[in-house]
Amino acid sequence: MDACLHKINGISHTFHDIFDFDIAITVLSQYVGHPYWRHSKPVCESMYGCTIREDLDYLCNLNGLQVNEIRRSKRAMDDRSFPSLFLPWHHISMERVMGGVVPLVLGGLGLVLLYRLIQRVKQGAVIQDAVVVITGASSGLGRECAQVFHDAGARLVLCGRDEARLQDVVQELKTTTDNSQRQTYTPRTVTFDLSNTSETVAMAAEEILRCYGHVDILINNAGISYRGNILDTHISVQRNVMDTNYFGPIALTQALLPSMVRRHSGHIVVISSVQGKISIPYRSAYAASKHATQAYFDCLRAELEHYNIQVTVVSPGYIKTNLSLNAVTGDGSKYGVEDKTTTAGRDPKDVAQVVLMAVRHRSKDIVLAGLLPTLAVYIRTLWPTLFFKLMATRARKEQKPKDE
């Protein structure tokens, strides 16, 4: 041990004389602690008698050697007339660097692929015979969710404001089949306005429970969108969007929760939006409602875990539905325009399949957006200043056509 300490002390003094103190400490710490260090001389041998070429050879097996810091001390070493200052790169043993990094990367990729494989083959939630409640089921994504869950053998309770349109969905489901041998059921319907949270939602929850006595899966899909300048938007419009997109879903959820808690079983799905994670200009009311939704159901997930109740938040980007056509503006009137982004959005059938798989795999949070919106989510967290500048630029571009 004394010999080893003498060895380390010798290294410390050698590097302290040649380099700045902080550089000496850096190299010494790498020499002592690096896992790939292999010495070719006895540990007890002092380095005082070595030339600088030998000293550096002795240390250049270190994968993490601070070569740049050694180069910065060229003047100090030149003054001491050390001839063999700079070593060929092959002395750095780059094969050890690659030998350590490549297996690590390949191992990480292998773990990711293994996880995905396990997710595919493991036993998922059973949809057959499950009681599934879908709000906003008369059109768009809700209608497509009704189709995929009906084909999976679920007992559906379809909810919406228009009874006639709900019955159209029922008739369509009765006449279509996925050619499987699963038993399917004729859906039931409950008509109510989700934005009326004082009495209507509570009464609707009671009617829903009377259909089958309990609820296995609740899919909160209903919602409205908004387009407008904050300066021109009446506060009543802000409240209306919040009532439909936030207060309505949580009122229905809380009304149905006791039956799930008693059974220690259930799954709550909420169709949020990527705008629940980032905010873009001229969508203030919509983005605010989706941010509130994300926060509420994140809290709910944690609080219900010990009851074995699952909570899934699905945050899609643009979907090819009538959402923008039916969006409200600052004065409460309909927007009536189909945005280009909506036209180029995802097929609601594909999104419905993702919702089905999320329920089967008990996923907790899914962002279903393109590359740029997904990057924006990370930029908002990791580089907020850049995100704010990008949104300000977008706001200026969108404002020009409005001013013309």
C-alpha positions as CSV (number, residue, x, y, z in Angstrom):
1,M,0.0,0.0,0.0
2,D,2.8,2.4,0.9
3,A,4.4,1.7,-2.5
4,C,1.1,2.5,-4.3
5,L,0.7,5.7,-2.3
6,H,4.3,6.7,-3.2
7,K,3.5,6.0,-6.8
8,I,0.4,8.2,-6.9
9,N,2.2,10.9,-5.0
10,G,4.9,10.8,-7.6
11,I,2.4,11.2,-10.4
12,S,0.7,14.1,-8.6
13,H,4.0,16.0,-8.2
14,T,5.1,15.3,-11.8
15,F,1.8,16.6,-13.2
16,H,1.7,19.5,-10.8
17,D,5.1,20.7,-12.0
18,I,4.2,20.4,-15.6
19,F,0.6,21.4,-15.8
20,D,-1.8,23.8,-14.1
21,F,-3.1,22.3,-10.8
22,D,-6.6,21.7,-12.2
23,I,-5.3,19.9,-15.2
24,A,-3.1,17.7,-12.9
25,I,-6.1,16.8,-10.8
26,T,-8.1,15.9,-13.9
27,V,-5.5,13.6,-15.3
28,L,-4.7,12.0,-12.0
29,S,-8.3,11.3,-11.2
30,Q,-8.6,9.6,-14.6
31,Y,-5.5,7.6,-14.0
32,V,-6.7,6.3,-10.6
33,G,-10.3,5.6,-11.4
34,H,-10.6,4.7,-15.1
35,P,-12.0,1.2,-15.5
36,Y,-10.0,0.4,-18.6
37,W,-6.6,1.2,-17.1
38,R,-4.0,-1.4,-17.8
39,H,-0.5,-0.8,-16.6
40,S,2.5,-2.5,-18.1
41,K,5.0,-1.6,-15.3
42,P,5.0,-2.6,-11.6
43,V,2.6,-0.4,-9.6
44,C,5.3,0.3,-7.0
45,E,7.7,1.7,-9.6
46,S,8.2,5.5,-9.3
47,M,7.6,7.6,-12.3
48,Y,10.3,10.2,-11.3
49,G,12.8,8.4,-13.5
50,C,10.6,8.3,-16.6
51,T,11.0,10.6,-19.5
52,I,7.9,12.6,-20.5
53,R,7.4,10.3,-23.4
54,E,7.3,7.4,-21.1
55,D,5.0,9.2,-18.6
56,L,2.5,10.0,-21.3
57,D,2.7,6.5,-22.8
58,Y,2.0,5.2,-19.4
59,L,-1.2,7.3,-19.2
60,C,-2.4,7.2,-22.8
61,N,-4.1,3.9,-22.4
62,L,-6.8,6.0,-20.6
63,N,-9.8,6.3,-22.9
64,G,-10.8,9.6,-21.3
65,L,-7.4,11.3,-21.3
66,Q,-7.8,15.1,-21.6
67,V,-5.5,15.4,-24.7
68,N,-6.7,19.0,-25.4
69,E,-5.7,20.0,-21.9
70,I,-2.2,18.5,-22.4
71,R,-1.9,20.4,-25.6
72,R,-2.8,23.7,-23.8
73,S,0.3,23.2,-21.6
74,K,2.7,23.0,-24.5
75,R,4.6,26.1,-23.4
76,A,5.2,24.8,-19.9
77,M,6.5,21.5,-21.2
78,D,8.6,23.1,-24.0
79,D,10.3,25.2,-21.3
80,R,11.4,22.0,-19.6
81,S,12.8,20.6,-22.9
82,F,10.7,17.5,-23.1
83,P,11.3,16.2,-26.6
84,S,8.5,13.7,-27.1
85,L,5.5,16.0,-26.3
86,F,2.8,15.0,-28.7
87,L,2.0,11.4,-29.2
88,P,0.5,9.7,-32.3
89,W,-3.2,9.1,-32.0
90,H,-2.8,5.4,-32.0
91,H,-1.3,5.7,-28.5
92,I,-4.7,6.8,-27.3
93,S,-6.1,3.3,-27.9
94,M,-9.2,4.4,-29.8
95,E,-10.3,0.8,-30.2
96,R,-11.0,0.8,-26.5
97,V,-13.2,3.8,-26.9
98,M,-15.2,2.2,-29.6
99,G,-15.1,-1.1,-27.8
100,G,-16.9,0.6,-24.9
101,V,-19.4,2.8,-26.7
102,V,-20.6,0.5,-29.4
103,P,-21.7,-2.4,-27.1
104,L,-23.4,0.2,-24.9
105,V,-25.4,1.7,-27.8
106,L,-26.3,-1.8,-29.2
107,G,-27.3,-3.0,-25.8
108,G,-29.6,0.0,-25.3
109,L,-31.3,-0.5,-28.7
110,G,-31.7,-4.2,-27.9
111,L,-33.4,-3.3,-24.6
112,V,-35.8,-1.0,-26.4
113,L,-36.7,-3.6,-29.0
114,L,-37.1,-6.2,-26.3
115,Y,-39.5,-3.9,-24.4
116,R,-41.6,-3.3,-27.5
117,L,-41.7,-7.1,-28.2
118,I,-42.8,-7.8,-24.6
119,Q,-45.5,-5.1,-24.9
120,R,-46.9,-6.8,-28.1
121,V,-47.0,-10.3,-26.8
122,K,-48.0,-9.8,-23.2
123,Q,-51.5,-10.3,-22.1
124,G,-53.4,-7.1,-22.5
125,A,-56.7,-5.8,-21.2
126,V,-59.7,-7.8,-22.3
127,I,-62.1,-5.7,-24.5
128,Q,-64.6,-8.5,-25.2
129,D,-67.7,-7.9,-23.1
130,A,-66.3,-4.8,-21.5
131,V,-68.7,-1.9,-20.9
132,V,-67.2,1.0,-22.8
133,V,-68.7,4.6,-22.6
134,I,-67.7,7.0,-25.4
135,T,-68.6,10.7,-25.4
136,G,-68.8,12.6,-28.6
137,A,-69.6,9.4,-30.4
138,S,-71.8,10.8,-33.2
139,S,-69.0,12.0,-35.4
140,G,-65.2,12.2,-36.0
141,L,-62.9,10.3,-33.7
142,G,-65.7,9.3,-31.3
143,R,-67.5,7.5,-34.2
144,E,-64.3,5.7,-35.2
145,C,-63.6,4.7,-31.6
146,A,-67.2,3.3,-31.5
147,Q,-66.4,1.2,-34.6
148,V,-63.1,-0.3,-33.3
149,F,-64.4,-1.1,-29.8
150,H,-67.6,-2.6,-31.3
151,D,-65.5,-4.8,-33.5
152,A,-63.5,-5.9,-30.4
153,G,-66.6,-7.1,-28.7
154,A,-67.3,-4.3,-26.3
155,R,-70.7,-3.4,-24.9
156,L,-71.0,0.2,-26.0
157,V,-72.8,3.2,-24.4
158,L,-72.6,6.0,-27.0
159,C,-73.0,9.5,-25.7
160,G,-73.7,12.8,-27.6
161,R,-76.0,15.8,-27.9
162,D,-77.9,14.6,-31.0
163,E,-80.0,11.4,-30.5
164,A,-80.7,11.1,-34.3
165,R,-77.0,11.1,-35.2
166,L,-76.3,8.6,-32.4
167,Q,-78.9,6.3,-33.8
168,D,-77.3,6.5,-37.2
169,V,-74.0,5.3,-35.6
170,V,-75.9,2.4,-34.0
171,Q,-77.5,1.3,-37.2
172,E,-74.1,1.5,-39.0
173,L,-72.5,-0.6,-36.4
174,K,-75.2,-3.2,-36.5
175,T,-74.8,-3.6,-40.3
176,T,-71.0,-3.7,-40.3
177,T,-68.7,-6.4,-39.1
178,D,-64.9,-7.1,-39.1
179,N,-65.5,-10.7,-40.2
180,S,-64.2,-12.1,-36.9
181,Q,-66.0,-14.6,-34.7
182,R,-66.3,-12.3,-31.8
183,Q,-69.7,-11.7,-30.2
184,T,-70.9,-8.2,-30.7
185,Y,-73.6,-6.2,-29.0
186,T,-76.1,-3.6,-30.1
187,P,-74.9,-0.2,-28.6
188,R,-77.0,1.8,-26.3
189,T,-77.2,5.6,-26.3
190,V,-77.4,8.3,-23.8
191,T,-78.1,11.9,-24.9
192,F,-76.9,14.9,-23.0
193,D,-74.9,18.1,-23.2
194,L,-71.5,17.7,-21.7
195,S,-71.1,21.5,-21.1
196,N,-74.1,21.5,-18.7
197,T,-72.2,20.3,-15.7
198,S,-74.6,21.3,-12.9
199,E,-77.4,18.8,-13.4
200,T,-77.3,17.2,-16.8
201,V,-74.0,15.3,-16.4
202,A,-74.9,13.8,-13.1
203,M,-78.3,12.6,-14.5
204,A,-76.5,11.2,-17.6
205,A,-74.1,9.3,-15.3
206,E,-77.0,7.6,-13.6
207,E,-78.5,6.7,-16.9
208,I,-75.2,5.3,-18.1
209,L,-74.9,3.1,-15.0
210,R,-78.4,1.8,-15.5
211,C,-77.4,0.3,-18.9
212,Y,-75.1,-2.4,-17.6
213,G,-74.7,-1.6,-13.9
214,H,-71.1,-0.6,-14.1
215,V,-68.5,0.9,-16.5
216,D,-65.2,-0.7,-17.4
217,I,-63.8,1.9,-19.8
218,L,-64.7,5.6,-20.1
219,I,-63.4,7.4,-23.2
220,N,-63.7,11.2,-22.7
221,N,-63.6,12.3,-26.4
222,A,-66.2,15.1,-26.7
223,G,-64.8,18.6,-27.1
224,I,-64.9,21.8,-29.1
225,S,-62.1,23.9,-30.6
226,Y,-61.5,27.6,-30.7
227,R,-59.9,30.1,-33.1
228,G,-59.4,33.7,-32.2
229,N,-57.4,36.6,-30.9
230,I,-57.4,36.9,-27.1
231,L,-58.0,40.7,-27.3
232,D,-61.2,40.0,-29.3
233,T,-62.5,37.0,-27.3
234,H,-65.3,37.4,-24.8
235,I,-64.9,35.7,-21.5
236,S,-68.1,33.8,-22.0
237,V,-66.5,32.0,-24.9
238,Q,-63.5,31.1,-22.7
239,R,-65.9,29.6,-20.2
240,N,-67.9,27.7,-22.8
241,V,-64.7,26.0,-24.1
242,M,-63.6,25.2,-20.6
243,D,-67.0,23.8,-19.7
244,T,-67.0,21.4,-22.7
245,N,-63.4,20.4,-22.8
246,Y,-62.5,20.4,-19.1
247,F,-65.4,20.7,-16.6
248,G,-67.7,18.3,-18.5
249,P,-65.2,15.4,-18.8
250,I,-64.1,15.7,-15.1
251,A,-67.7,15.9,-13.9
252,L,-68.7,12.8,-15.8
253,T,-65.5,11.0,-14.6
254,Q,-66.1,11.9,-11.0
255,A,-69.7,10.7,-11.3
256,L,-68.7,7.3,-12.6
257,L,-65.6,6.9,-10.4
258,P,-67.3,5.5,-7.3
259,S,-68.5,2.4,-9.2
260,M,-65.0,1.8,-10.4
261,V,-63.5,2.3,-7.0
262,R,-65.9,-0.2,-5.5
263,R,-64.9,-2.8,-8.0
264,H,-61.2,-1.9,-7.9
265,S,-61.2,-2.0,-11.6
266,G,-61.6,0.5,-14.5
267,H,-59.9,2.4,-17.2
268,I,-60.3,6.1,-17.9
269,V,-59.2,7.5,-21.3
270,V,-59.1,11.2,-22.2
271,I,-58.6,12.5,-25.7
272,S,-56.5,15.6,-25.1
273,S,-54.3,17.3,-27.6
274,V,-50.6,18.0,-28.2
275,Q,-51.8,21.6,-27.4
276,G,-52.2,20.3,-23.8
277,K,-48.4,20.1,-23.7
278,I,-47.5,23.2,-25.8
279,S,-49.5,26.4,-26.6
280,I,-49.7,27.9,-30.0
281,P,-51.1,31.4,-30.9
282,Y,-54.8,32.0,-31.5
283,R,-55.8,28.8,-29.7
284,S,-55.8,30.2,-26.1
285,A,-59.1,28.9,-24.9
286,Y,-58.5,25.4,-26.4
287,A,-54.9,25.1,-25.3
288,A,-55.9,26.2,-21.8
289,S,-58.6,23.6,-21.5
290,K,-56.3,20.9,-22.7
291,H,-53.5,21.9,-20.3
292,A,-56.0,21.7,-17.5
293,T,-57.2,18.3,-18.7
294,Q,-53.6,17.0,-18.8
295,A,-52.9,18.2,-15.3
296,Y,-56.2,16.9,-13.8
297,F,-55.8,13.4,-15.3
298,D,-52.1,13.2,-14.3
299,C,-53.2,13.8,-10.7
300,L,-56.0,11.3,-11.0
301,R,-53.7,8.6,-12.3
302,A,-51.5,8.9,-9.2
303,E,-54.5,9.0,-6.8
304,L,-56.2,6.0,-8.3
305,E,-53.2,3.7,-8.7
306,H,-53.9,1.8,-5.5
307,Y,-57.4,1.1,-6.7
308,N,-56.1,-0.6,-9.9
309,I,-57.8,2.0,-12.1
310,Q,-55.9,3.0,-15.2
311,V,-55.7,6.5,-16.6
312,T,-54.6,7.1,-20.2
313,V,-54.1,10.6,-21.8
314,V,-53.9,10.5,-25.6
315,S,-52.5,13.7,-27.1
316,P,-52.9,13.7,-30.9
317,G,-51.9,16.4,-33.3
318,Y,-54.2,17.4,-36.1
319,I,-56.9,14.9,-37.1
320,K,-59.0,15.0,-40.3
321,T,-62.4,15.7,-38.6
322,N,-64.8,18.6,-38.5
323,L,-63.2,20.0,-35.4
324,S,-62.0,23.2,-37.0
325,L,-65.2,23.7,-39.0
326,N,-67.2,23.6,-35.7
327,A,-64.7,25.7,-33.8
328,V,-65.9,28.8,-32.0
329,T,-64.5,32.2,-32.5
330,G,-64.0,35.1,-30.2
331,D,-67.6,36.3,-30.4
332,G,-69.0,32.7,-30.1
333,S,-69.8,32.2,-33.8
334,K,-68.7,29.2,-35.8
335,Y,-65.3,29.4,-37.4
336,G,-66.6,27.5,-40.4
337,V,-63.2,27.0,-42.1
338,E,-61.3,23.7,-42.5
339,D,-57.7,24.5,-41.8
340,K,-55.0,23.1,-44.1
341,T,-53.4,21.5,-41.1
342,T,-56.6,19.7,-40.3
343,T,-57.0,18.5,-44.0
344,A,-53.5,17.1,-43.8
345,G,-54.0,15.5,-40.4
346,R,-54.2,11.9,-39.3
347,D,-57.0,9.6,-40.4
348,P,-59.4,9.3,-37.4
349,K,-59.5,5.5,-38.0
350,D,-55.8,5.3,-37.3
351,V,-56.1,7.3,-34.2
352,A,-59.0,5.1,-33.0
353,Q,-56.8,2.1,-33.4
354,V,-54.1,3.8,-31.2
355,V,-56.7,4.4,-28.6
356,L,-57.7,0.7,-28.6
357,M,-54.1,-0.4,-28.3
358,A,-53.5,2.1,-25.5
359,V,-56.4,0.5,-23.6
360,R,-55.2,-3.0,-24.2
361,H,-51.6,-2.2,-23.2
362,R,-52.7,0.1,-20.3
363,S,-50.6,3.0,-21.6
364,K,-50.4,6.1,-19.4
365,D,-49.5,8.9,-21.8
366,I,-49.3,9.0,-25.6
367,V,-48.2,11.8,-27.8
368,L,-49.5,11.1,-31.3
369,A,-48.1,13.9,-33.4
370,G,-45.7,14.6,-36.2
371,L,-42.0,15.2,-35.9
372,L,-42.2,19.0,-35.5
373,P,-44.9,19.1,-32.8
374,T,-43.2,16.4,-30.9
375,L,-39.9,18.3,-31.1
376,A,-41.7,21.4,-29.9
377,V,-42.8,19.5,-26.8
378,Y,-39.2,18.8,-25.9
379,I,-38.0,22.3,-26.9
380,R,-40.6,23.8,-24.6
381,T,-39.1,22.0,-21.7
382,L,-35.4,22.0,-22.6
383,W,-35.0,25.4,-24.4
384,P,-38.1,27.5,-23.5
385,T,-36.6,30.8,-24.8
386,L,-36.3,29.3,-28.3
387,F,-39.8,27.9,-28.1
388,F,-41.2,31.4,-27.1
389,K,-39.4,33.0,-30.1
390,L,-40.8,30.4,-32.5
391,M,-44.3,30.9,-31.3
392,A,-43.9,34.7,-31.5
393,T,-42.8,34.3,-35.1
394,R,-45.7,32.1,-35.9
395,A,-48.1,34.6,-34.3
396,R,-46.7,37.4,-36.5
397,K,-47.1,35.3,-39.6
398,E,-50.7,34.4,-38.8
399,Q,-51.6,38.0,-37.9
400,K,-50.6,39.4,-41.3
401,P,-53.5,37.8,-43.2
402,K,-56.0,39.0,-40.5
403,D,-54.8,42.6,-40.8
404,E,-54.9,42.7,-44.6
